[in-house]
Amino acid sequence: MDGAAEIVRNYDVDGIHLDDYFYPGTDFNDTETFARYGADFNSIDDWRRDNVNTLIASLDETLHTLDPGELSFGVSPAGIWANKSENSRGSDTHGQSSYSELYCDSLEWIRRGTVDYICPQLYWAIDYKAADCETLVRWWQKAVSTSDVALYIGLGAYRSAEAQEGDVWYGTAELERQLALLDDSIDIQGRGLFQLCLAPSAWPAARHADRALQGKGCRASRAPEHERAGRLHPAAGHAAEHALDAHRKSFFRLIFSEVFPMVELLSREYEISYSHIDNRGVAKPSFLWSMMQDAATVHARASACGARRGLGALAHEGPAHAAAAAV
C-alpha cells in the first residue's frame, strides 16, 4: 500500500496496475492467523477473500484520494474466476479457479467499483477445450455489463515465443484471430499483450510476418488500400532473416527503444480507412498489430544491411526509403 502511494505521490503516473498474485494456493499456512482474526467468517476461504477485497478497496481509496483526477487503478486477475461446475456464476471452463484457489473475487471488485478496470489474463487459444478464449471473453463482457468498470483483455503473446511449428500458437495466426475477436466487441476498452520482454525467441512470429510481406511483393502493408510506393530489395529480406536467427537477443533489445516509435512513423504512410476504426473512433488492434510487425520488418532489414541511421533519418525519409537505401 505504501509503495503504491509513494509512486503516485512522487511521480506523474497514469495508473497503478496489479498482477494476479494474491494467495499462493490453498495450502498457505495461515491457520493461526485465521484463528486470531477470523471469528466473523464462516470459513478460512471467506476470510482470505475478504483480506484480498480489503486490500483492493483500500488501494482504490488511497490512490484516488492522492490523485482524484485521471489516475486509473486496476488488476489483471487469472482468466477464470470460477468454473461453472463449482459455481453457477462461473464460466463454462475447466481450469484453475481464482475464486477458490487464489481467493481472488474479481466479481466483487466489479460489483463494488473498487477497480477502474479489469484485465483478465486470457492466455488460451480460441477453441481450447478446457478454457476457450472466446467463451471467456463473452463471460467477462457479461461480468462488467452492468458496471462502469472498463474491460481490457490480456492476450498471451508469450505463447508464440514458446511455440513449435505445428502448434496453434506458432506464428501470428492465433493472435490475429483473437485480435479480430476483440475488434468485433464494442464494449472492450483495451487489450494487453503479455509478455514481449520474454520474447527474443518470439521473433519466429516476426520472421513469419516478414515472409508474408515478401510473398506480397515486399510491401509494408497487408491490404491494397494500405499499399505504399517502393519495394524493398530481396537481398534485404534475406539479410534480415539471417540477422534475426543469429542475433535475436540484440535485435529484441532494440524493439522498445526504436521499433515501437517506428510504428508512429509508419502510421504516417498508411491510408487510414473506416475499416481500421471501430465505432468508438479507436484504431482496431489487428491494424495496430500489423503495423507493429511492419515496423519490426523494416527495422530488421535496415539493421542487417548495416545502415540503421536512427529515427531522425527515418522521420525525414520514411521507413520504407531508409530500408531500401540499405541495399
Rosetta blueprint (number, residue, H / E / L):
1 M L
2 D H
3 G H
4 A H
5 A H
6 E H
7 I H
8 V H
9 R H
10 N H
11 Y L
12 D L
13 V L
14 D L
15 G E
16 I E
17 H E
18 L E
19 D L
20 D L
21 Y L
22 F L
23 Y L
24 P L
25 G L
26 T L
27 D L
28 F L
29 N L
30 D L
31 T H
32 E H
33 T H
34 F H
35 A H
36 R H
37 Y H
38 G L
39 A L
40 D L
41 F L
42 N L
43 S L
44 I H
45 D H
46 D H
47 W H
48 R H
49 R H
50 D H
51 N H
52 V H
53 N H
54 T H
55 L H
56 I H
57 A H
58 S H
59 L H
60 D H
61 E H
62 T H
63 L H
64 H H
65 T H
66 L H
67 D L
68 P L
69 G L
70 E L
71 L L
72 S E
73 F E
74 G E
75 V E
76 S L
77 P L
78 A E
79 G L
80 I L
81 W L
82 A L
83 N E
84 K L
85 S L
86 E L
87 N L
88 S L
89 R L
90 G L
91 S E
92 D L
93 T L
94 H L
95 G L
96 Q L
97 S L
98 S H
99 Y H
100 S H
101 E H
102 L L
103 Y L
104 C L
105 D L
106 S H
107 L H
108 E H
109 W H
110 I H
111 R H
112 R H
113 G L
114 T L
115 V L
116 D L
117 Y E
118 I E
119 C L
120 P L
121 Q E
122 L E
123 Y L
124 W L
125 A L
126 I L
127 D L
128 Y L
129 K L
130 A L
131 A L
132 D L
133 C H
134 E H
135 T H
136 L H
137 V H
138 R H
139 W H
140 W H
141 Q H
142 K H
143 A H
144 V H
145 S L
146 T L
147 S L
148 D L
149 V L
150 A E
151 L E
152 Y E
153 I E
154 G E
155 L E
156 G L
157 A L
158 Y H
159 R H
160 S H
161 A H
162 E H
163 A L
164 Q L
165 E L
166 G L
167 D L
168 V L
169 W L
170 Y L
171 G L
172 T L
173 A H
174 E H
175 L H
176 E H
177 R H
178 Q H
179 L H
180 A H
181 L H
182 L H
183 D H
184 D L
185 S L
186 I L
187 D L
188 I L
189 Q L
190 G E
191 R E
192 G E
193 L E
194 F L
195 Q L
196 L H
197 C H
198 L H
199 A L
200 P H
201 S H
202 A H
203 W L
204 P H
205 A H
206 A H
207 R H
208 H H
209 A H
210 D H
211 R H
212 A H
213 L H
214 Q H
215 G H
216 K L
217 G L
218 C L
219 R L
220 A L
221 S L
222 R L
223 A L
224 P H
225 E H
226 H H
227 E L
228 R L
229 A L
230 G L
231 R L
232 L L
233 H L
234 P H
235 A H
236 A H
237 G H
238 H H
239 A H
240 A H
241 E H
242 H H
243 A H
244 L H
245 D H
246 A H
247 H L
248 R H
249 K H
250 S H
251 F H
252 F H
253 R H
254 L H
255 I H
256 F H
257 S H
258 E H
259 V H
260 F H
261 P H
262 M H
263 V H
264 E H
265 L H
266 L H
267 S H
268 R L
269 E L
270 Y L
271 E L
272 I L
273 S L
274 Y H
275 S H
276 H H
277 I E
278 D L
279 N L
280 R L
281 G L
282 V L
283 A E
284 K L
285 P H
286 S H
287 F H
288 L H
289 W H
290 S H
291 M H
292 M H
293 Q H
294 D H
295 A H
296 A H
297 T H
298 V H
299 H H
300 A H
301 R H
302 A H
303 S H
304 A H
305 C L
306 G L
307 A L
308 R L
309 R L
310 G H
311 L H
312 G H
313 A H
314 L H
315 A H
316 H H
317 E H
318 G L
319 P H
320 A H
321 H H
322 A H
323 A H
324 A H
325 A H
326 A L
327 V L
